[in-house]
Amino acid sequence: MFELVFATNNPNKFKEVAAAFPSTIKLLTLAEAGFAGEIPETGNTLVANALQKARFIYQATHKNCFADDTGLEVEALNGAPGVYSARYAGVNATADENMNLLLQNLASNPNKKARFTTVFALIIDAKEYLFEGSIDGEILPEKTGDGGFGYDPIFKPVGYSKSFAQMTLDEKKLISHRGIALKEMVGFFKEKNPK
């Protein structure tokens, strides 16, 4: 079976991504790959961060791997939090702290347009591949729903009446930024058919 390390310390993200992979690929956690610790994330774009994380884990474990970076870009905030989405309210900020700051900064602005983008950086036998997905939506005035993670409770995609946090995992993965990028990456594997 083809093994692939997903370079993330986020168990929710791992679960969401693992559900999309074919059974011919065994997805390994960082712990299963023998890695413990923090992964550097100092790039100023989503692509730079995803590549930095994937390269770091590839060098540390000598295993085929991939990493992602996701950003929420809010039009009225000049694209913020963007690449700093995970640490918008500070380096060790919780999802609630990030959402609260975003809602506070956007409170008096009628423009709630936003876009979620995910980039996956995949490294197989030292070759690098990139996959990207985006979805447009709007920021809700308050948190709605208790599923998902990150900014899901305050993001409602265009054409839908529910936030990401109100959707089932199956509903969300069909339309989400991560789902779109993941579909591209999984399609790449099906085409390549690694053993």
N, C-alpha and C positions, 0 to 999 in steps of 0.2 A: 504494500500500500504506500502511496506517495504521501510523505509527511511534510507539513508546512507549519511554520511557527507564526502565530499572529502576535505581533509586538504591541500588546496593550496590557495595562494593569487594570482595565475596566471590565469587571465580570459581566455587566449588562451588555456592553458592546460585544464582548466575545460571544455571548449567547445568541445575540441577534445575528451576528455574522456567520457563526457556525451553522445555524439553521439553513443557510442558503447553499452550503457546499454539498457537492455530490458525495455519495458514500465511498467513492474511490479515493477520496482525499481525507487523510486524518489530520485534523487541525490541532496543533499543540499549543498549550498555554506557555507563557514564559517559564513558569516553574517546571513544567514537563520538559522543557528544553534545557533545563539546568541554569536558568538565569534568574537572579534575584537582584533587585535594585532599581534605581531610577534610570530612565532613558532621556538623554538630552533632547531639548526642544527649543532651539534658539534661532530658528529661521524666521524670516520676516514675510514669508508666503506659506500657503498651505502645502504647495509642492515641495518647497525647501524643507519644511518640517517632516513631512511624510518620508522623504528620501533620507533625511538625517537619521530618523528613528530606524528605518529599515536597514540602512547601512551599518548602524551601530550594533544591531542585533545579529545581523549576518556575520559581522566580524567577531562578535562575542561568542556565538554558538556554532558557527560554521555550518549552519543549516539554512535551507531555503526558507524564506520568510516574507512577510509583508507587514506594512504599518499604514496607518491612515492619519489624516489630520482633517478636522472639520471646523468650519467657521460659520458663524451666523453674522450676516452683513445687514445692518439696518440702514436704510436709505437716509433717514432724517439724522442719523448720527455719523454721517460721512463714511459709512461702511463698517463702523465699529459694531461689536467688538472684534469681528473678523478673526485674524490669526490668534488673537488673544482671548478667544471665547471661553476657554477652559479656566482662564485666570483673570477674567475681567474685573472681579472685585478683589483681586489679590492672589498671590502665588498659591496659597493653600485654601482658596475660597471654595465653599460648597456650591452646589447647583442652585440652591435657594438664594444664597448671597449674590450670585451672579445675576439671577433673574430679578431679584429685588432692585439691584442697582440699575439694571436695564430699564425696568418699568418706571423707576424714579426719574431716570434721564430722559425718558420718552413721554412722561406723563402729560405735559402741556403741549405736545406736538401732535397735530391731527394726522400727520403722515405716519402710518404704521407699516409701510411696505418693508418687506425683509426677504432675504434669500439665504437658504442653507446650501452650503457646498461641501462635498467630501472628496478628498483625493486619496487614492490607494497607491502606495509605492510597493511594487513586488520585485523581489530579487530571486532569480532562479539561476543557479550555477554562475553567479557573478554578473548575469545580465539583468538590466533594470527595465521595468515596464511601469507605465502610469495609467491609471483609470480614474475618470472624474464624473461626478454626478451633481446636479443642482436642482433645486425646486424653489419656486417663488411662493410667497405667502404674506401673512401679516402678523404683527405682534398683537396678541389679545390684551385687553386692559387688566386682566388678572389671571392667575393660574387656574387652569381648567383640566381636570382629569388627573388620575394618579398612576398612569402607566408610563412606559418609556423612561427616559433619563435626560439629563442636561436641560436644555431649554424647551423640551417637548411640551410642557404644560402651557407655554405662552405662545407657541407657534401654530398657526392655522394655515395649511396649504391652500393655494388658490383653487376654487371650485369645490371645496369641502366645508362642511359645517362643524367639523370636529377638530380639536387640537390633536397633535401627534400623540399626546398623553391619553387621549380618549379612544384611540384606535387600538385594535388588537395588533399583535406582532405581525400577523399575516397581512392585515390591511396596510400597515405602515411600510412594510418591506417592499410592497408593490410600487409605491409611489415616492418613497423618501429619497433624498439626496444620496444617502448611504446605500439604499436599495438599488438605485440606478447605477452607481459606480460598481457595486458588488456584482450586479447582473453582468456588466461588461467583463469583470475579472473572471467570474465563473464561466462565462462564455469562452473566454480565452483558454481556460483549462480544458473545457470540453473539446475544443478544437485541437488543442495540443495533446490531449489525452495522456498525461504523464502516468508512468507506472512506478 
